[in-house]
Amino acid sequence: MAVSPSPPPKVAATHAGLGKVGIPSLAADPNGPLLWVWGQTDLLPDIDARPPVQPRHRLFGIRSDDGVSWSPPFELAPSIAAGTHMGLPAVTSSGTHWWILTYLADDRETRVALLRADRGAGRFEVVRTLARRPFPADQISLMASYMFRFSDQDTPQIGDYVGLAAVGSRVGAAFVLPATEVPTSRATVFVAIDEIG
């Protein structure tokens, strides 16, 4: 049986630069549209600052209805307070809603939050906080700043392991945090399964 050649890949976006962009996530709606999500900033902190400072990424996305043409980048969660770092997003669709699992870190704490947008909408709102730790944004590595890997302070390193799935109103999320409020406690995988109407 002959297999027809695949069409060549298309350019969807270009990288903003080292340290400006976090780890991305891609999902497809059951009806075909695609959503590509990532964290991005325009301002980078001084690389020589000690203790190190994490850039404050905002969540951005691009959409495609056909996998060929893509929208311009747009901010996904503008209602979340300025100065909040948004990192390590995972995205999925239930067919009626888009969902994003992300870490939200500000000057007081780090939260793991579930965001939702209607299928046709582009703006996400927080619908649930799944977990929190008392680690300010500059005291936890959320893969936004590679310099945190070389820091001489006790910075929790949660890795880049997240997962998200949704069917109807049932949403399952997997994420990593230190086991306790002690930064050096063992990194632990948590799973949350919830019914959200």
ChimeraX commands (.cxc) that place a marker at each C-alpha (Angstrom):
marker #1 position 0.00,0.00,0.00 radius 0.5
marker #1 position 1.43,3.35,-1.04 radius 0.5
marker #1 position 1.52,6.13,1.53 radius 0.5
marker #1 position 1.10,9.63,0.21 radius 0.5
marker #1 position 3.72,12.14,1.37 radius 0.5
marker #1 position 2.81,14.49,4.20 radius 0.5
marker #1 position 2.58,18.18,3.41 radius 0.5
marker #1 position 5.62,20.15,4.58 radius 0.5
marker #1 position 5.45,21.76,8.05 radius 0.5
marker #1 position 4.24,25.36,8.18 radius 0.5
marker #1 position 5.75,28.19,10.23 radius 0.5
marker #1 position 3.33,29.07,13.05 radius 0.5
marker #1 position 5.47,31.48,15.11 radius 0.5
marker #1 position 9.03,32.49,15.90 radius 0.5
marker #1 position 10.86,32.42,19.26 radius 0.5
marker #1 position 11.05,35.72,21.18 radius 0.5
marker #1 position 14.52,35.02,22.61 radius 0.5
marker #1 position 16.39,33.20,25.39 radius 0.5
marker #1 position 14.65,33.61,28.75 radius 0.5
marker #1 position 11.68,35.41,27.23 radius 0.5
marker #1 position 9.63,32.30,26.43 radius 0.5
marker #1 position 8.66,29.37,28.65 radius 0.5
marker #1 position 7.77,25.78,27.81 radius 0.5
marker #1 position 4.75,25.66,25.43 radius 0.5
marker #1 position 1.74,23.36,25.19 radius 0.5
marker #1 position -0.50,22.45,22.23 radius 0.5
marker #1 position -4.03,21.01,22.17 radius 0.5
marker #1 position -6.72,20.26,19.60 radius 0.5
marker #1 position -10.41,20.83,20.07 radius 0.5
marker #1 position -12.51,17.75,19.08 radius 0.5
marker #1 position -13.93,19.86,16.23 radius 0.5
marker #1 position -10.47,20.60,14.83 radius 0.5
marker #1 position -9.22,24.02,16.06 radius 0.5
marker #1 position -5.75,24.10,17.60 radius 0.5
marker #1 position -4.50,26.24,20.49 radius 0.5
marker #1 position -0.78,26.76,21.20 radius 0.5
marker #1 position -0.07,28.25,24.66 radius 0.5
marker #1 position 3.14,29.57,26.26 radius 0.5
marker #1 position 4.45,32.07,28.82 radius 0.5
marker #1 position 6.33,35.12,27.55 radius 0.5
marker #1 position 7.82,38.38,28.78 radius 0.5
marker #1 position 9.31,41.46,27.13 radius 0.5
marker #1 position 11.54,42.31,30.11 radius 0.5
marker #1 position 14.39,40.16,31.35 radius 0.5
marker #1 position 15.91,40.66,34.81 radius 0.5
marker #1 position 19.62,41.25,35.27 radius 0.5
marker #1 position 21.30,37.87,34.84 radius 0.5
marker #1 position 23.89,38.82,37.46 radius 0.5
marker #1 position 21.34,39.77,40.14 radius 0.5
marker #1 position 21.71,37.83,43.42 radius 0.5
marker #1 position 19.50,36.42,44.62 radius 0.5
marker #1 position 18.29,35.63,41.09 radius 0.5
marker #1 position 15.06,37.16,39.83 radius 0.5
marker #1 position 12.57,35.25,37.70 radius 0.5
marker #1 position 11.09,37.03,34.68 radius 0.5
marker #1 position 7.35,37.55,34.89 radius 0.5
marker #1 position 5.78,35.64,32.02 radius 0.5
marker #1 position 2.21,36.26,30.87 radius 0.5
marker #1 position 0.21,33.55,29.08 radius 0.5
marker #1 position -0.07,33.98,25.32 radius 0.5
marker #1 position -1.60,31.82,22.62 radius 0.5
marker #1 position -2.13,31.42,18.91 radius 0.5
marker #1 position -5.09,29.64,17.33 radius 0.5
marker #1 position -5.62,27.79,14.09 radius 0.5
marker #1 position -8.77,26.35,12.56 radius 0.5
marker #1 position -6.95,24.38,9.89 radius 0.5
marker #1 position -3.36,23.87,11.12 radius 0.5
marker #1 position -2.08,25.99,8.24 radius 0.5
marker #1 position -2.93,29.59,9.07 radius 0.5
marker #1 position -2.48,30.88,12.63 radius 0.5
marker #1 position -3.76,33.93,14.48 radius 0.5
marker #1 position -1.39,36.60,15.76 radius 0.5
marker #1 position -0.31,36.02,19.40 radius 0.5
marker #1 position -2.83,37.25,21.98 radius 0.5
marker #1 position -2.81,37.40,25.77 radius 0.5
marker #1 position -4.92,34.63,27.27 radius 0.5
marker #1 position -5.52,35.75,30.87 radius 0.5
marker #1 position -5.29,39.57,31.05 radius 0.5
marker #1 position -7.43,39.72,34.22 radius 0.5
marker #1 position -4.71,38.03,36.30 radius 0.5
marker #1 position -2.81,40.67,38.28 radius 0.5
marker #1 position 0.22,42.29,36.68 radius 0.5
marker #1 position 3.48,41.04,38.19 radius 0.5
marker #1 position 2.16,37.47,38.44 radius 0.5
marker #1 position 4.42,34.94,36.74 radius 0.5
marker #1 position 2.48,32.36,34.70 radius 0.5
marker #1 position 4.49,29.26,33.95 radius 0.5
marker #1 position 4.42,25.68,32.71 radius 0.5
marker #1 position 1.00,25.72,31.06 radius 0.5
marker #1 position -0.77,22.60,29.89 radius 0.5
marker #1 position -3.81,23.04,27.62 radius 0.5
marker #1 position -6.70,20.81,26.59 radius 0.5
marker #1 position -10.24,21.04,25.27 radius 0.5
marker #1 position -13.42,19.28,26.39 radius 0.5
marker #1 position -15.27,20.31,23.23 radius 0.5
marker #1 position -17.26,23.02,25.01 radius 0.5
marker #1 position -14.40,24.70,26.90 radius 0.5
marker #1 position -10.65,25.21,26.64 radius 0.5
marker #1 position -8.74,24.49,29.87 radius 0.5
marker #1 position -5.28,25.58,31.02 radius 0.5
marker #1 position -3.36,24.24,34.00 radius 0.5
marker #1 position -0.65,26.71,35.03 radius 0.5
marker #1 position 1.51,27.86,37.92 radius 0.5
marker #1 position 0.79,31.42,39.11 radius 0.5
marker #1 position 3.53,32.95,41.24 radius 0.5
marker #1 position 3.53,36.44,42.73 radius 0.5
marker #1 position 5.44,38.19,45.52 radius 0.5
marker #1 position 3.66,36.12,48.22 radius 0.5
marker #1 position 3.07,32.58,46.98 radius 0.5
marker #1 position 2.88,30.05,44.17 radius 0.5
marker #1 position -0.46,28.58,43.15 radius 0.5
marker #1 position -1.38,25.82,40.74 radius 0.5
marker #1 position -4.53,27.01,39.00 radius 0.5
marker #1 position -7.08,25.76,36.50 radius 0.5
marker #1 position -8.24,28.33,33.94 radius 0.5
marker #1 position -11.22,28.03,31.58 radius 0.5
marker #1 position -12.50,29.78,28.47 radius 0.5
marker #1 position -15.60,29.09,26.41 radius 0.5
marker #1 position -14.78,27.26,23.21 radius 0.5
marker #1 position -15.23,30.34,21.04 radius 0.5
marker #1 position -13.67,32.78,23.50 radius 0.5
marker #1 position -10.05,33.75,23.74 radius 0.5
marker #1 position -9.91,34.97,27.35 radius 0.5
marker #1 position -9.31,32.60,30.25 radius 0.5
marker #1 position -10.37,33.04,33.89 radius 0.5
marker #1 position -9.24,31.15,36.99 radius 0.5
marker #1 position -11.96,28.69,38.04 radius 0.5
marker #1 position -10.05,26.70,40.66 radius 0.5
marker #1 position -6.85,26.83,42.71 radius 0.5
marker #1 position -5.66,23.23,43.03 radius 0.5
marker #1 position -2.70,23.80,45.39 radius 0.5
marker #1 position -0.53,26.53,46.85 radius 0.5
marker #1 position 2.85,26.90,48.51 radius 0.5
marker #1 position 4.30,29.94,50.33 radius 0.5
marker #1 position 7.10,30.39,47.77 radius 0.5
marker #1 position 7.26,33.84,46.11 radius 0.5
marker #1 position 7.99,33.95,42.39 radius 0.5
marker #1 position 11.69,34.65,42.91 radius 0.5
marker #1 position 12.08,31.67,45.25 radius 0.5
marker #1 position 10.80,28.86,43.02 radius 0.5
marker #1 position 12.06,27.70,39.63 radius 0.5
marker #1 position 9.14,27.58,37.21 radius 0.5
marker #1 position 11.33,26.98,34.17 radius 0.5
marker #1 position 11.18,30.65,33.22 radius 0.5
marker #1 position 14.77,31.41,34.07 radius 0.5
marker #1 position 17.53,28.93,33.38 radius 0.5
marker #1 position 19.75,30.84,35.84 radius 0.5
marker #1 position 17.70,29.38,38.72 radius 0.5
marker #1 position 19.30,26.03,37.92 radius 0.5
marker #1 position 22.66,27.48,38.94 radius 0.5
marker #1 position 21.48,29.41,41.97 radius 0.5
marker #1 position 23.27,28.99,45.29 radius 0.5
marker #1 position 20.03,29.41,47.23 radius 0.5
marker #1 position 17.58,26.61,48.16 radius 0.5
marker #1 position 15.28,27.08,45.19 radius 0.5
marker #1 position 12.55,24.47,44.78 radius 0.5
marker #1 position 13.06,22.79,41.42 radius 0.5
marker #1 position 9.71,21.36,40.36 radius 0.5
marker #1 position 10.82,20.23,36.93 radius 0.5
marker #1 position 8.53,20.57,33.92 radius 0.5
marker #1 position 6.05,17.76,34.48 radius 0.5
marker #1 position 2.40,18.71,34.05 radius 0.5
marker #1 position -0.56,17.05,32.41 radius 0.5
marker #1 position -4.18,17.96,31.73 radius 0.5
marker #1 position -7.20,16.15,30.26 radius 0.5
marker #1 position -10.89,17.01,30.08 radius 0.5
marker #1 position -14.08,15.23,29.07 radius 0.5
marker #1 position -17.33,17.13,29.46 radius 0.5
marker #1 position -17.19,18.82,32.87 radius 0.5
marker #1 position -14.64,16.32,34.27 radius 0.5
marker #1 position -11.08,17.68,34.38 radius 0.5
marker #1 position -7.95,15.81,35.46 radius 0.5
marker #1 position -4.71,17.64,36.24 radius 0.5
marker #1 position -1.25,16.38,37.21 radius 0.5
marker #1 position 1.43,18.72,38.56 radius 0.5
marker #1 position 4.55,18.78,40.74 radius 0.5
marker #1 position 5.22,20.76,43.94 radius 0.5
marker #1 position 7.43,20.27,46.97 radius 0.5
marker #1 position 5.58,17.85,49.27 radius 0.5
marker #1 position 5.26,20.39,52.08 radius 0.5
marker #1 position 5.74,24.10,52.70 radius 0.5
marker #1 position 9.46,23.43,53.24 radius 0.5
marker #1 position 11.23,24.37,49.98 radius 0.5
marker #1 position 13.67,21.44,50.16 radius 0.5
marker #1 position 10.96,18.81,50.73 radius 0.5
marker #1 position 10.71,16.10,48.11 radius 0.5
marker #1 position 9.22,17.09,44.75 radius 0.5
marker #1 position 5.91,15.25,44.58 radius 0.5
marker #1 position 3.41,14.56,41.80 radius 0.5
marker #1 position -0.17,15.52,42.67 radius 0.5
marker #1 position -3.27,14.54,40.69 radius 0.5
marker #1 position -6.56,16.43,40.96 radius 0.5
marker #1 position -9.77,15.21,39.32 radius 0.5
marker #1 position -12.73,17.54,39.52 radius 0.5
marker #1 position -16.24,18.06,38.15 radius 0.5
marker #1 position -16.50,21.67,37.02 radius 0.5
marker #1 position -19.76,22.70,35.35 radius 0.5
marker link #1:1,2 radius 0.2
marker link #1:2,3 radius 0.2
marker link #1:3,4 radius 0.2
marker link #1:4,5 radius 0.2
marker link #1:5,6 radius 0.2
marker link #1:6,7 radius 0.2
marker link #1:7,8 radius 0.2
marker link #1:8,9 radius 0.2
marker link #1:9,10 radius 0.2
marker link #1:10,11 radius 0.2
marker link #1:11,12 radius 0.2
marker link #1:12,13 radius 0.2
marker link #1:13,14 radius 0.2
marker link #1:14,15 radius 0.2
marker link #1:15,16 radius 0.2
marker link #1:16,17 radius 0.2
marker link #1:17,18 radius 0.2
marker link #1:18,19 radius 0.2
marker link #1:19,20 radius 0.2
marker link #1:20,21 radius 0.2
marker link #1:21,22 radius 0.2
marker link #1:22,23 radius 0.2
marker link #1:23,24 radius 0.2
marker link #1:24,25 radius 0.2
marker link #1:25,26 radius 0.2
marker link #1:26,27 radius 0.2
marker link #1:27,28 radius 0.2
marker link #1:28,29 radius 0.2
marker link #1:29,30 radius 0.2
marker link #1:30,31 radius 0.2
marker link #1:31,32 radius 0.2
marker link #1:32,33 radius 0.2
marker link #1:33,34 radius 0.2
marker link #1:34,35 radius 0.2
marker link #1:35,36 radius 0.2
marker link #1:36,37 radius 0.2
marker link #1:37,38 radius 0.2
marker link #1:38,39 radius 0.2
marker link #1:39,40 radius 0.2
marker link #1:40,41 radius 0.2
marker link #1:41,42 radius 0.2
marker link #1:42,43 radius 0.2
marker link #1:43,44 radius 0.2
marker link #1:44,45 radius 0.2
marker link #1:45,46 radius 0.2
marker link #1:46,47 radius 0.2
marker link #1:47,48 radius 0.2
marker link #1:48,49 radius 0.2
marker link #1:49,50 radius 0.2
marker link #1:50,51 radius 0.2
marker link #1:51,52 radius 0.2
marker link #1:52,53 radius 0.2
marker link #1:53,54 radius 0.2
marker link #1:54,55 radius 0.2
marker link #1:55,56 radius 0.2
marker link #1:56,57 radius 0.2
marker link #1:57,58 radius 0.2
marker link #1:58,59 radius 0.2
marker link #1:59,60 radius 0.2
marker link #1:60,61 radius 0.2
marker link #1:61,62 radius 0.2
marker link #1:62,63 radius 0.2
marker link #1:63,64 radius 0.2
marker link #1:64,65 radius 0.2
marker link #1:65,66 radius 0.2
marker link #1:66,67 radius 0.2
marker link #1:67,68 radius 0.2
marker link #1:68,69 radius 0.2
marker link #1:69,70 radius 0.2
marker link #1:70,71 radius 0.2
marker link #1:71,72 radius 0.2
marker link #1:72,73 radius 0.2
marker link #1:73,74 radius 0.2
marker link #1:74,75 radius 0.2
marker link #1:75,76 radius 0.2
marker link #1:76,77 radius 0.2
marker link #1:77,78 radius 0.2
marker link #1:78,79 radius 0.2
marker link #1:79,80 radius 0.2
marker link #1:80,81 radius 0.2
marker link #1:81,82 radius 0.2
marker link #1:82,83 radius 0.2
marker link #1:83,84 radius 0.2
marker link #1:84,85 radius 0.2
marker link #1:85,86 radius 0.2
marker link #1:86,87 radius 0.2
marker link #1:87,88 radius 0.2
marker link #1:88,89 radius 0.2
marker link #1:89,90 radius 0.2
marker link #1:90,91 radius 0.2
marker link #1:91,92 radius 0.2
marker link #1:92,93 radius 0.2
marker link #1:93,94 radius 0.2
marker link #1:94,95 radius 0.2
marker link #1:95,96 radius 0.2
marker link #1:96,97 radius 0.2
marker link #1:97,98 radius 0.2
marker link #1:98,99 radius 0.2
marker link #1:99,100 radius 0.2
marker link #1:100,101 radius 0.2
marker link #1:101,102 radius 0.2
marker link #1:102,103 radius 0.2
marker link #1:103,104 radius 0.2
marker link #1:104,105 radius 0.2
marker link #1:105,106 radius 0.2
marker link #1:106,107 radius 0.2
marker link #1:107,108 radius 0.2
marker link #1:108,109 radius 0.2
marker link #1:109,110 radius 0.2
marker link #1:110,111 radius 0.2
marker link #1:111,112 radius 0.2
marker link #1:112,113 radius 0.2
marker link #1:113,114 radius 0.2
marker link #1:114,115 radius 0.2
marker link #1:115,116 radius 0.2
marker link #1:116,117 radius 0.2
marker link #1:117,118 radius 0.2
marker link #1:118,119 radius 0.2
marker link #1:119,120 radius 0.2
marker link #1:120,121 radius 0.2
marker link #1:121,122 radius 0.2
marker link #1:122,123 radius 0.2
marker link #1:123,124 radius 0.2
marker link #1:124,125 radius 0.2
marker link #1:125,126 radius 0.2
marker link #1:126,127 radius 0.2
marker link #1:127,128 radius 0.2
marker link #1:128,129 radius 0.2
marker link #1:129,130 radius 0.2
marker link #1:130,131 radius 0.2
marker link #1:131,132 radius 0.2
marker link #1:132,133 radius 0.2
marker link #1:133,134 radius 0.2
marker link #1:134,135 radius 0.2
marker link #1:135,136 radius 0.2
marker link #1:136,137 radius 0.2
marker link #1:137,138 radius 0.2
marker link #1:138,139 radius 0.2
marker link #1:139,140 radius 0.2
marker link #1:140,141 radius 0.2
marker link #1:141,142 radius 0.2
marker link #1:142,143 radius 0.2
marker link #1:143,144 radius 0.2
marker link #1:144,145 radius 0.2
marker link #1:145,146 radius 0.2
marker link #1:146,147 radius 0.2
marker link #1:147,148 radius 0.2
marker link #1:148,149 radius 0.2
marker link #1:149,150 radius 0.2
marker link #1:150,151 radius 0.2
marker link #1:151,152 radius 0.2
marker link #1:152,153 radius 0.2
marker link #1:153,154 radius 0.2
marker link #1:154,155 radius 0.2
marker link #1:155,156 radius 0.2
marker link #1:156,157 radius 0.2
marker link #1:157,158 radius 0.2
marker link #1:158,159 radius 0.2
marker link #1:159,160 radius 0.2
marker link #1:160,161 radius 0.2
marker link #1:161,162 radius 0.2
marker link #1:162,163 radius 0.2
marker link #1:163,164 radius 0.2
marker link #1:164,165 radius 0.2
marker link #1:165,166 radius 0.2
marker link #1:166,167 radius 0.2
marker link #1:167,168 radius 0.2
marker link #1:168,169 radius 0.2
marker link #1:169,170 radius 0.2
marker link #1:170,171 radius 0.2
marker link #1:171,172 radius 0.2
marker link #1:172,173 radius 0.2
marker link #1:173,174 radius 0.2
marker link #1:174,175 radius 0.2
marker link #1:175,176 radius 0.2
marker link #1:176,177 radius 0.2
marker link #1:177,178 radius 0.2
marker link #1:178,179 radius 0.2
marker link #1:179,180 radius 0.2
marker link #1:180,181 radius 0.2
marker link #1:181,182 radius 0.2
marker link #1:182,183 radius 0.2
marker link #1:183,184 radius 0.2
marker link #1:184,185 radius 0.2
marker link #1:185,186 radius 0.2
marker link #1:186,187 radius 0.2
marker link #1:187,188 radius 0.2
marker link #1:188,189 radius 0.2
marker link #1:189,190 radius 0.2
marker link #1:190,191 radius 0.2
marker link #1:191,192 radius 0.2
marker link #1:192,193 radius 0.2
marker link #1:193,194 radius 0.2
marker link #1:194,195 radius 0.2
marker link #1:195,196 radius 0.2
marker link #1:196,197 radius 0.2
view
